[in-house]
Amino acid sequence: AVVTGAGSGIGRATCEALARRGAHVAAVDVSEPRAAETADLVRSLGVRSSVHEADVRDLARMESVAEEVVDSHGGCNILVNNAGVTSAGGFEDDSLEDLHWIVDINVWGVVHGCRAFLPALRAADEAHIVNLSSMVGLLGLPDNVAYSLTKGAVRSFSEGLRSELITTDVGVTVVFPGAIRTDITNSARGTHADRLADMGGSRLAPLFMRKPSAVARRIVSAIEHDRARVTVGPDARAVDLLTRVFPGRSGLVGRLASRIDPPESA
């Protein structure tokens, strides 16, 4: 099993959950020390693990990682495209640099992972791809336009890829987590990045943000049962229901949000 963003959060929890099911793990992360920590954890569970430092924005490097994984493990059966970043703030206030940054990692990172590993996955007797979207991939939220852009793209890409591979032995799942307590808020960009980081580190965070292990358990179950899509958390399920019952009514969310946090006057 190859997991990107394996150095912390959902990635590390997924590596552990897969290892507990007997999968050998290739831990891929932009930080080699963090990936190594995950690999040590996995090895303590009795399976093999390898460490691969890589930036998912770099297709050539991801292709090299695929070769390394095949050399180290003899093949690849599972790919979890988890690496991602976030941002918070109004679209008009976002810099183009930040927009390219989040798209390059959240969208192109998933595309690069799939492109690099599909040959090995196709060669396996049984294989599965898991792509991490978000509840904002189901319904775009105000002050999260850039993040919604990327996670909506991951949703559509994953659905199309599943359709394209449906007659093969490669399954595809797209996962829609709600608020999850990870380090992603600490590296956020945008005008509201500090507010997002404070929220993630607040004492109340455990009350409304689920642990990464909750996502990891659902990922393992989705692979085992070849689920097309998975929502994680009551907030994600509520957003999913809202989009089904009231499609095209995202304006209601914007009006509610503007009343809770009105925009500053010019």
GICOR-V456927 format. One record per residue. N is the residue number from 1. PHI is phi in degrees with one decimal (999 if undefined). PSI is psi in whole degrees, 0 to 359 (none if undefined). OMEGA is omega in degrees with one decimal (none if undefined). Layout:
BEGIN
n: [N & N]
phi: [PHI & PHI]
psi: [PSI & PSI]
omega: [OMEGA & OMEGA]
END
This chain:
BEGIN
n: [1 & 2 & 3 & 4 & 5 & 6 & 7 & 8 & 9 & 10 & 11 & 12 & 13 & 14 & 15 & 16 & 17 & 18 & 19 & 20 & 21 & 22 & 23 & 24 & 25 & 26 & 27 & 28 & 29 & 30 & 31 & 32 & 33 & 34 & 35 & 36 & 37 & 38 & 39 & 40 & 41 & 42 & 43 & 44 & 45 & 46 & 47 & 48 & 49 & 50 & 51 & 52 & 53 & 54 & 55 & 56 & 57 & 58 & 59 & 60 & 61 & 62 & 63 & 64 & 65 & 66 & 67 & 68 & 69 & 70 & 71 & 72 & 73 & 74 & 75 & 76 & 77 & 78 & 79 & 80 & 81 & 82 & 83 & 84 & 85 & 86 & 87 & 88 & 89 & 90 & 91 & 92 & 93 & 94 & 95 & 96 & 97 & 98 & 99 & 100 & 101 & 102 & 103 & 104 & 105 & 106 & 107 & 108 & 109 & 110 & 111 & 112 & 113 & 114 & 115 & 116 & 117 & 118 & 119 & 120 & 121 & 122 & 123 & 124 & 125 & 126 & 127 & 128 & 129 & 130 & 131 & 132 & 133 & 134 & 135 & 136 & 137 & 138 & 139 & 140 & 141 & 142 & 143 & 144 & 145 & 146 & 147 & 148 & 149 & 150 & 151 & 152 & 153 & 154 & 155 & 156 & 157 & 158 & 159 & 160 & 161 & 162 & 163 & 164 & 165 & 166 & 167 & 168 & 169 & 170 & 171 & 172 & 173 & 174 & 175 & 176 & 177 & 178 & 179 & 180 & 181 & 182 & 183 & 184 & 185 & 186 & 187 & 188 & 189 & 190 & 191 & 192 & 193 & 194 & 195 & 196 & 197 & 198 & 199 & 200 & 201 & 202 & 203 & 204 & 205 & 206 & 207 & 208 & 209 & 210 & 211 & 212 & 213 & 214 & 215 & 216 & 217 & 218 & 219 & 220 & 221 & 222 & 223 & 224 & 225 & 226 & 227 & 228 & 229 & 230 & 231 & 232 & 233 & 234 & 235 & 236 & 237 & 238 & 239 & 240 & 241 & 242 & 243 & 244 & 245 & 246 & 247 & 248 & 249 & 250 & 251 & 252 & 253 & 254 & 255 & 256 & 257 & 258 & 259 & 260 & 261 & 262 & 263 & 264 & 265 & 266]
phi: [999 & -103.4 & -127.7 & -89.7 & 63.4 & -78.9 & -77.0 & -167.5 & 54.4 & -61.8 & -61.7 & -65.1 & -62.6 & -69.3 & -57.9 & -65.0 & -64.3 & -67.7 & -63.1 & -65.7 & -93.4 & 99.1 & -82.6 & -77.1 & -126.2 & -106.8 & -89.4 & -111.7 & -157.2 & -69.5 & -107.2 & -63.1 & -60.3 & -68.2 & -63.1 & -65.2 & -61.6 & -64.5 & -62.0 & -62.9 & -60.9 & -64.9 & -62.6 & -66.0 & -93.5 & 93.0 & -121.4 & -79.1 & -148.8 & -125.6 & -114.5 & -138.4 & -80.5 & -161.2 & -99.0 & -64.8 & -72.5 & -100.8 & -61.3 & -59.5 & -68.1 & -64.9 & -65.6 & -66.9 & -61.2 & -60.1 & -65.7 & -62.3 & -64.2 & -63.5 & -65.8 & -79.4 & -116.0 & 86.2 & 161.7 & -146.9 & -111.3 & -134.8 & -127.2 & -114.2 & -85.9 & -107.6 & -54.0 & -168.3 & -135.4 & -139.2 & -149.9 & -148.6 & 145.5 & -68.2 & -58.8 & -66.6 & -91.0 & -69.1 & -80.4 & -63.3 & -61.6 & -68.8 & -64.8 & -64.1 & -59.0 & -72.7 & -68.5 & -61.2 & -82.5 & -75.6 & -100.1 & -65.3 & -61.7 & -67.8 & -61.7 & -62.8 & -60.3 & -65.2 & -64.1 & -71.1 & -100.9 & -58.0 & -57.6 & -68.6 & -65.5 & -65.4 & -76.1 & -79.4 & -65.3 & -150.4 & -150.4 & -152.1 & -113.3 & -122.4 & -113.9 & -88.0 & -101.7 & -168.4 & -63.0 & -77.3 & -78.1 & -91.6 & -148.8 & -63.8 & -113.4 & -62.9 & 63.8 & -135.6 & -61.9 & -64.5 & -64.5 & -62.0 & -54.7 & -71.2 & -76.2 & -67.6 & -65.6 & -62.2 & -60.0 & -63.9 & -59.9 & -66.2 & -64.4 & -67.3 & -66.9 & -61.1 & -61.5 & -69.9 & -102.2 & -61.5 & -92.6 & -105.3 & -93.7 & -108.0 & -89.9 & -136.0 & -125.2 & -113.4 & -111.8 & -117.8 & -75.7 & -85.7 & -72.6 & -121.6 & -83.8 & -134.9 & -80.0 & -60.7 & -69.0 & -74.9 & -107.5 & -64.8 & -116.3 & 108.7 & -67.3 & -106.3 & -61.5 & -63.3 & -63.9 & -65.5 & -64.3 & -62.9 & -63.3 & -66.2 & -101.2 & -75.2 & -66.6 & -83.3 & -53.2 & -61.6 & -77.9 & -123.2 & -118.4 & -82.6 & -75.2 & -56.7 & -62.0 & -64.9 & -70.2 & -59.5 & -61.4 & -69.6 & -63.4 & -60.7 & -63.5 & -64.2 & -65.5 & -63.6 & -109.1 & 52.6 & -75.1 & -75.8 & -151.1 & -139.5 & -107.0 & -127.0 & 103.8 & -61.8 & -68.0 & -65.7 & -66.1 & -66.3 & -64.5 & -59.7 & -64.5 & -59.7 & -69.6 & -80.3 & -80.5 & -125.6 & -63.6 & 75.9 & -110.1 & -65.0 & -59.8 & -61.8 & -64.2 & -62.4 & -65.4 & -63.7 & -64.8 & -68.9 & -76.9 & -73.3 & -135.9 & -61.2 & -64.9 & -69.4 & -73.7 & -70.1]
psi: [128 & 128 & 122 & 155 & 35 & 354 & 349 & 176 & 226 & 322 & 311 & 317 & 324 & 320 & 315 & 316 & 319 & 321 & 321 & 340 & 3 & 5 & 137 & 148 & 135 & 109 & 115 & 128 & 155 & 339 & 112 & 319 & 319 & 320 & 322 & 322 & 318 & 318 & 321 & 318 & 316 & 317 & 327 & 346 & 3 & 16 & 166 & 151 & 144 & 157 & 133 & 110 & 125 & 145 & 119 & 347 & 344 & 100 & 317 & 320 & 320 & 324 & 323 & 321 & 319 & 319 & 319 & 318 & 315 & 320 & 320 & 323 & 351 & 359 & 188 & 129 & 335 & 135 & 122 & 107 & 91 & 334 & 132 & 165 & 172 & 171 & 163 & 132 & 167 & 146 & 318 & 339 & 346 & 137 & 152 & 329 & 316 & 325 & 316 & 321 & 310 & 324 & 318 & 321 & 309 & 328 & 301 & 331 & 319 & 315 & 315 & 319 & 313 & 316 & 319 & 323 & 350 & 320 & 316 & 321 & 319 & 329 & 345 & 154 & 328 & 135 & 161 & 142 & 134 & 124 & 131 & 116 & 222 & 166 & 337 & 353 & 344 & 325 & 116 & 135 & 148 & 147 & 13 & 29 & 314 & 316 & 319 & 320 & 311 & 319 & 332 & 323 & 319 & 320 & 306 & 318 & 315 & 319 & 319 & 320 & 321 & 317 & 321 & 329 & 8 & 333 & 7 & 184 & 16 & 114 & 160 & 131 & 139 & 133 & 135 & 85 & 151 & 216 & 119 & 138 & 96 & 180 & 1 & 329 & 336 & 339 & 12 & 152 & 173 & 167 & 338 & 19 & 319 & 320 & 320 & 318 & 319 & 320 & 316 & 333 & 6 & 162 & 336 & 349 & 317 & 341 & 330 & 359 & 127 & 161 & 151 & 330 & 333 & 321 & 318 & 317 & 319 & 327 & 313 & 316 & 320 & 322 & 314 & 327 & 7 & 52 & 140 & 324 & 150 & 131 & 142 & 118 & 149 & 327 & 318 & 320 & 324 & 318 & 318 & 315 & 318 & 318 & 334 & 320 & 321 & 68 & 141 & 14 & 38 & 339 & 329 & 320 & 317 & 320 & 318 & 317 & 323 & 333 & 325 & 320 & 77 & 145 & 149 & 142 & 153 & none]
omega: [176.9 & 179.2 & 175.2 & -174.1 & -172.2 & -173.1 & -178.3 & 171.1 & -177.7 & -179.4 & 179.7 & 179.5 & 178.8 & 176.0 & -179.5 & -178.8 & 178.6 & 178.6 & 179.3 & 176.7 & 174.9 & -178.8 & 168.7 & -167.6 & 169.5 & -177.1 & -177.9 & 179.6 & 177.3 & 177.3 & 179.5 & 178.4 & 179.4 & 177.7 & 179.5 & 176.9 & 178.0 & 179.9 & 177.4 & 178.2 & -178.8 & -179.8 & 179.0 & 178.4 & 172.5 & 178.1 & 177.3 & 177.0 & 176.8 & -176.8 & -177.8 & 176.1 & -178.4 & 170.6 & -174.3 & 176.7 & -173.7 & -177.3 & -179.0 & 178.8 & 178.9 & 175.9 & 176.6 & 177.6 & 179.0 & 177.7 & 179.3 & -178.9 & 179.5 & 179.0 & -175.8 & -171.0 & 179.1 & 180.0 & 179.5 & 178.8 & -175.5 & 173.6 & 176.2 & 177.8 & -174.1 & -175.1 & -179.1 & 177.9 & -178.7 & 176.7 & 179.0 & -179.5 & -178.6 & -178.3 & -178.1 & 179.4 & 179.8 & 174.1 & 177.1 & 177.5 & 179.6 & 178.2 & 177.8 & 179.6 & -175.5 & 177.6 & -178.7 & -178.4 & -172.2 & -178.4 & -177.7 & 176.3 & 177.1 & 179.7 & -179.7 & 178.7 & -180.0 & -178.7 & -176.6 & -172.0 & -178.2 & 178.0 & 179.0 & 179.5 & 178.3 & -178.9 & -179.2 & 176.8 & -179.7 & -175.6 & -178.6 & 175.4 & 174.0 & 178.1 & -178.6 & 170.7 & -179.5 & 176.0 & 176.1 & 169.8 & 176.8 & -178.6 & 179.4 & -176.9 & 178.3 & -176.8 & 174.9 & -173.5 & -178.5 & 178.7 & 177.8 & 177.2 & -175.0 & -175.9 & 171.9 & 177.5 & 177.9 & 177.9 & -176.9 & 178.5 & -177.6 & 178.9 & 178.1 & -179.8 & 177.8 & 178.4 & -177.9 & -176.2 & -171.8 & -179.7 & 178.2 & 177.5 & 179.8 & 176.4 & 179.2 & 176.5 & 171.9 & -174.0 & -178.7 & 177.1 & 169.3 & 179.5 & -178.4 & -176.4 & 178.5 & 179.9 & -175.1 & -178.7 & -177.4 & -179.8 & -177.1 & 174.2 & 179.6 & -175.1 & 179.2 & -176.7 & -179.6 & 179.1 & 179.1 & 178.9 & 178.3 & 179.0 & -179.2 & -179.0 & -177.7 & 178.1 & -178.7 & -176.0 & 180.0 & -178.3 & -176.9 & 178.5 & -178.0 & 178.9 & 177.0 & -179.0 & 178.1 & 177.8 & -178.0 & 179.4 & -179.6 & 177.4 & 179.8 & 179.1 & -179.6 & 177.7 & -177.3 & -176.1 & 178.3 & 177.7 & 177.7 & -178.0 & -177.2 & 171.5 & -176.8 & 177.1 & -179.8 & 179.5 & 178.5 & 178.8 & 178.4 & 178.0 & 178.2 & 179.2 & -179.5 & -178.8 & 178.5 & -177.0 & -178.6 & -179.6 & 176.5 & -178.0 & -179.9 & 177.7 & 178.2 & 179.6 & 179.3 & 179.0 & 178.6 & -179.3 & -179.3 & 176.6 & 178.5 & -177.3 & -175.8 & 179.1 & 178.1 & 179.4 & -177.7 & none]
END
